[in-house]
Amino acid sequence: MSSPSERKRRFEVVAAEVYEPLQRYLRRRAPFDDADDVLGDTMLTVWRRLDDIPNDAVLPWCYGVARRLLANKRRSNARHLKLIARAGAMEPTPISGDPMDREEFPHLADAMAALPESDRELLTLWAWEELEPREIAIVLDTSANAVSLKL
């Protein structure tokens, strides 16, 4: 395709031809939300690969794209569920010696609470996360010199 307007017209023609059949295809095979997500991803792929679509097999080509994207979505959902199951089976790891524990470190907690939020963040990045002033500057979007002066 040579011009953006020709590309746009071609996409509009293809989309008009395939949108409803793809929607029906996906809704018969997946939950409503997944079907809509995959349909959107399919149409994005159609736009990106518009030049690859064979003129004599537009709908079958799009079905193939939708089928592969739906398989990806199912694998992603399965991995997500396995991760949730694994996380649910894990025992929470207690943080020992949390510096903000008011009962264990009452003076430190009071001193930190008295600081402005920006100073508290800077100090915790330096003391607890062990970042260098140049790294803190990146996090806080300031200069390393300003961080050094505040520290």
Salt bridges, closest charged atoms under 4 A:
GLU12 OE2 - LYS8 NZ 3.83
ASP34 OD1 - LYS73 NZ 3.94
ASP36 OD1 - ARG27 NH2 3.01
ASP37 OD2 - LYS73 NZ 3.42
ASP51 OD1 - ARG7 NH1 3.91
ASP52 OD2 - ARG49 NE 2.94
ASP110 OD1 - ARG102 NH1 2.37
GLU117 OE1 - ARG120 NH2 2.58
ASP119 OD1 - LYS150 NZ 2.80
